[in-house]
Structures are given as structure tokens and as C-alpha cells.
Amino acid sequence: MTNRANNFDTLRLLAALTVVLAHSIPLTYGPQALDILWPLSHHQATFGYIAIQMFFTISGYLITVSYLHTQNPARFIRARILRLAPALLAVLFLLAFGLGPILTTLPLTTYFHSTLPYRAAFGLSDHLPGVFTNNQFSSGIDGSLWTLRYEALCYLAVLLLGLCRLLRSATVTPLFLILLAARLHYGQLAILDLPTLFFAGAVIQLWHPPFLARFALPAGILWLLSLFTACYPLLSATAGAYVILFIALSPSLKLPNLAKYGDLSYGVYIFAWPIQQTITLLMGAHANWLINNLITLPLVLALAWASWHIIEAPALRLKTKNIFDLFGRARTAAPATK
């Protein structure tokens, strides 16, 4: 959304940039190095984790709105695929056949004889032969992409609920409470954690609570204080979700209009990791998280801007069009061009 009646785009871009900053520490110094919030919160959260919470809570709210507004499963599926797939395939192909051959420590013949580049180009592998293997954090060519599978699962859940005519508060609220109870019992497992946060946003959308500062302020204080107690998993999915959506929707809060440059959050999120890993590789023993960020941020913002204007926005313009109609029009128009 780019409507200035809300702050969704700005919040998502800030969340994506927070993920970049949070990742720079383990990518520079190794997976054991995390930001200062990790020890302070008794190993419950990092700034990157809170940013991902923002993504999933906002997504739960907006995806629920999307299905309720369309009531059209085919259009809903098409919109979700067009939002995620084009830029994702672009970054995977660039990594597999652009950056990978440049950075690999193996001979190019060995690189291209491996099945990994071809599998990675379609998201079937997260490794490329001889790429980033000597970095402090050598796992995966784009470690940010792991959340996308959970995002897609949440989309599927909304679709199934919609098809069964169960996308309403009386059904989604118990589902959210079951997920929350499981999350509290089993701990922060991604398969429970991220859907809980997603459906927290969905529940808030379906109940339409008033977004008032007199509620948001104490909720924000509780959420902040919970970082240092065992109550964080409970309050992050309740008070935290309310605060995030209050900031996004409150007419009294006007964040800077970062959306005027395009919706850059997705591009920042999926392009940043390989850029940061490349900078770490090139700096070698002189790698520094701050310098990494100073180099990464302008590069990733430029790539995200290009991705939005060249790939993502044109793809999204196809949301309301039937691809078979487009082919039909092309065949009908073809004789007239002769």
C-alpha cells in the first residue's frame, strides 16, 4: 500500500533496514555474535527478530484485508505469487549465474558441472559451490529467505479459511489462541512463532479495535518491559501486535513518506544478505560490521529501487488481469500487425 493515510510502507522499509543492521554482526563475526538485545532479553529476541515480527504482524493484517476485499481465490493466489515470485526468482538467478561464478573458489567448469547453481536458481538449494565457504557465517547464499516459506504457509492458511468461509473473528481468534498456547508451551519454534504473529495481525483486522494512544502507550510499555521477563512471547503477540498496527494505522502519527520512492522493503530484505556476505568476503580479516553497513545500505537501496520499478511494480500491475486473456488478446491482435 502506498496510501498516505497509513504508515505501512514506511514501517516495512524500516523493518527491512533493521534486519540488514542486525544481520551485519553475525555475518561479520560469526553466527555466535548477535546484537546487544540478545543477552539483555535473556536470549528471547534480537532487533532483527522484532523486525520480522513487524513484517508478519503487518502481513497478517493486510493479507486478511486482501482476501476479504477480493473474495476471489484465483485473484488472491495470483496477487500473492506476483508479489513474491518475480523479485525472488531475479535474485536467485543473479546469485546462481552472476555473483556465484565471480566469487566461487572453484574452477568455473567445476562450478557449472555441479547441480547446485541450477537448483539454487529455483530455490531448491541455499548453497552454491565454493561461494562464501570461507566466510565467518558460511551457511546459505541468502539467509533471509527462510522466512518466505512461512509467509507462504500463512497465505495458504488464509486462502483455505476463505474458501471454507471461516475467515472471520469467531474462527480465526481460537486459531490464534491455539497457536499462542503452543508457542508458549514449546518455545520459539519458527513453525509456531511466525504464524502466531501473522494471525495476531489477522485477529486485529477482524475485530477492528480502536487504535488509540491511551491504549497503545501502556501496551508499548508492557511490550518493552516484557523483553526482560518470561512474558515476552505472550506480550509480543498481543500488546506488541497492537502497537505495531497502531503505528501503521493511527491518523495522528505521520511517519516520513518513504513510500514515495516505491515499496522497497521486499527488495532490501532479499538482496541485502548476499551483498553483506560479499563485502565481508572482500574485506577479509579487516571486516567490520559498521563499515559493512555503510557500504551495504546505499547498494541495497539502489538494487531495491531498481527491483521495484523494473520487476515488482510491473508484475503487480498484472494482479487484476487474467494471463489467459492477455494471451487471447495477443493472438487476436497478431493478424492486424501483418
N, C-alpha and C positions, 0 to 999 in steps of 0.2 A: 504493500500500500504506500502511496505517496501523498495521501491526503494530509494537509497540514492541520486537520482537526485532531490528529493524533501524532504520537511520537514513536510509532512502531519502527520505522526505518532507521531513525537515529539510534534508538536503543539497540537494535540488532547490529548496527555497524560498530557501536561502542563495545558490544559484547564480543564481536569478532576480533576487534583490535586488542581487547583484554586477553583473549585466547592466545593471540600472537605473542604478547608480552609474557604471559605465563609460560608458554612453551619454550621461550628463549633460554630459560635457566636450565631445564633438563637437557635440551638439545646442545647446549654449550658444555655443560659439566657432567652430564650423565644422568640416567634415569633416577638415581638416588637423590638428586638435587631438586628440590621443589621450592616454591616461593614461601615467603615468611608466614603466610596464613596457615600452611600445613601444620607446623608444630604448635602454633598458637591455638588452633581449633582442635587440638588433640587428634590430629590425623583424620579429620572429618571433611575438610574442604580446602581447595586452593582457589585462587582468583579465577583460574581457568574453569574450574568446576562450577563456580557461581555463574560465570558467563554462559556455560552450557545450560544451566538451569534456566537462565533468562530465555535462551533460544527455545527450549522445549515448552516452557510455560506460555510464551507468546505464540508458538506454533499451535499448541492445543487450542488456544482461544481462536486464532484466525482460521485454522483448518475446519473447526466446527462451524464457524460462520460461513465458510466457503461451501460446505456441503448443504447447510440449511438454506442458503440462498439459491443454490442451483437445483437441488432435489433431482439431479440428473447424474446417475453413476458414471456414465460414459464421459460426460464433460468433466466430472470431478477427477477421474483417472487421467484423462488427457492433460488436465491442468497440472496435476502433481508430477507427471512424467516430464512435461515440458519445463517445469521449474527446476527439477533436479538433474535430469539426464544430459542435456546438451553441454553445459559447462563442465560437468563431471567427466564426460567422455573426452572433452577437449583437453582437460588437464591430464587425464590418464594417457592419452595419445602423445601429448607433448613430453611427458615423463618417459614413456617407453621408447619413443623413436626420436626424441630431440635431446633432452638432458641426459638420459641414460647412456647413449653411445658416447657422449662427450666425457662423462665423468667415470665411466667404468674403468676398473683397473685391469680388466681382461682384454685380450685381443678382440677386435670387432667381429672377427669370424666366430670366435667362441661365444661372444655376446648374442649374435643373431642366430646361432645354431641352438641356443637354449630356447626352451618353450616359455620361459618366464616373461620376456617382453610382450609376447603376443597374448599371454594370459592376463598380464597386468593391464594391457590396453583396454581390456573389457572388465576390469575389476575382479578378475578371478584369482589374482595373486597380489600381495602387497610387497613383493620383493623384486628387485632387478639384479641380474648377475653382476657382481663386482661394484655395485653402487652403494655408497655410504657405509660400506662394511667396516671401514677403519674409523668411523666417527664414534664419539663417546656414546651416542644413542644410535645404534645401528639397526634398530628394529623398524622395518617398514619404510616405504618410499614416501608415503603421505599419511602420517599417523593421525591426522584429523578426521579421516574419512570413516573411522569406525562408528561414529555416532549416526551416520546416514542410514545404516541398516535398521537402527531402532526408530529413526524418524519414519522410514518407510513402513515398518510394522505398525506404528501408531496410525499412519494414514490408512492402512488396510483395516485396522480396527474401527476407525470412524466409518469407512465405507461399509463394512459388514453391519455395523449398528444402524447405519442409514438405510441399508437395503431391508433390514428386518424391522424398520420403523421403530427402532429403540433409541435413536439419538435424541433423547430427552432427559430432563433432570432426574426423573423417577428411576431411570435405568443407569445413567452414567454416574450419578452420585454413589450408589452402592458399589459400582465397579471401582471407582476411585478409592473408596474406603477400604475395599478388599486389597487393592494394590498397596495402599498406605500401610495397612496392618502387616502385610507380607514384607514390605520394606523395613518396618520397624523390627520384625522378628528375625529376618535373615540378614539384615545389614545392607550395605550399599552395593548391591549387585546391579550391574547396568540394566539387565533384563527387567528388573523391578523398578529401579531408581528413575530411569528416564521416562518410561510410560507413566509412572506416578506423577511426575512433574507435568507431563503433557496433559494428562486428564485433570490435573488441578486447574489448568487453563480452560479446559473444556467445561468443567463444572461451573467455573465463574462466569463463563459466557452464557451458559444455560440458565443460571439463576439470576443473572443481571443485578448483582448487588450494587448499591450506590457507591461510587468512588469519591469518598470524602476525606479531606485532610485529617479530620478529627479521628477517623478510623485508621488511616494509613500511617500516621505518625507513631501511635503506640505499637501498631503491627510491625513497623520498621525497627523500632527499639527492641521488641521481643525477638525478631529475626536476628538482629545483630548480636544481642546478648546470647542467643542460643548457640552461636558459633563456639562458645567456650563451655558448653554444657552438653549433656547427652540428649537434650531436647532438639538438637539441630535437625535431624531427619524429619521430625514431626512439623516443626515450625517453618522449615524451608518450603515444604509443600502446601502450607496453609497461609500463614502470615506473609511469608516471602512471596508466594504467588500473587497474593492480593496487592502487595506493594509494587511488584513489577508491573502489573496491569493498571494500577493507579497511575504510575508514572507515564505509562503508554497512553492512557485514555483521559486523564484529567484535563479539562479545558483550562484550568488555572495554571498548568505547567506547560511552558513552551520551550522545548529544547532547541538548540541550533538546527536549522533545516539542512541537515547533511544529505537528505534525500534529493536535493536539487541536482546533485551530481550523478544520480542514479542509485539503485539499490545495490550497493557494493558489498554488503555483508557476506553473501554466499561466496563471491569471488575471493574476498580476503580470506575466508575460512579455508577454502580448498587449495588455494595457491601458496599460502604462507609457509607451511611446513617444509616442502622441498626447497624453497628459497632459503629458509633459515639453515637447513641442513647443508646446502651448497656453500653458504657463507662460512659456516663452521668448518667445513672441509678445507676451503681455501685458506682460512686463517691458521689452521693447524694448531700448533702449540700456543699461538698468540690469541686464540679465540676468547672473546669477551662478550658477555650477554648484552651489555649496553651498546657496544659497537654493532653487534649483530642486529639489534633493533633499529638503530639509526640507519643502517643500510637497508634492512628488510622493509620497513614501513613505506618509504616512497615507492620502492619497486612493486610491492604487493598492491598498493593502492592504484598504481598505474595499470597493472595487469587486471585488477578487479574492474576498473573503469572500462578497459577495452573489452573484457568479458561481458560486462553488462550491455554495452552499446552494440557489440558485434554479434554476440551469441545469445545472451539471456533474454534481452528485451525483444528482439525479433522472434525468438521462439515463443515467448509468452503471447505475442500478438496472434498466434495460431490457436489459442485456447478455445475460442468460440467457433472455430471453423472445423468442419469435418474434412479430414485429409482425403477421403474418397471423393468428396465434392470438388476439392481442388484438382484432383486428377481428371475428374469428369470435365471440368471447365477447360482444362488444358487440352484434352482431346477434342472438345468441341471447337475450341479456338484455333486449333492447328491448321485446318484447311484454309482458313481465311488469311494465314500468313504466307501462303504459297504464291 
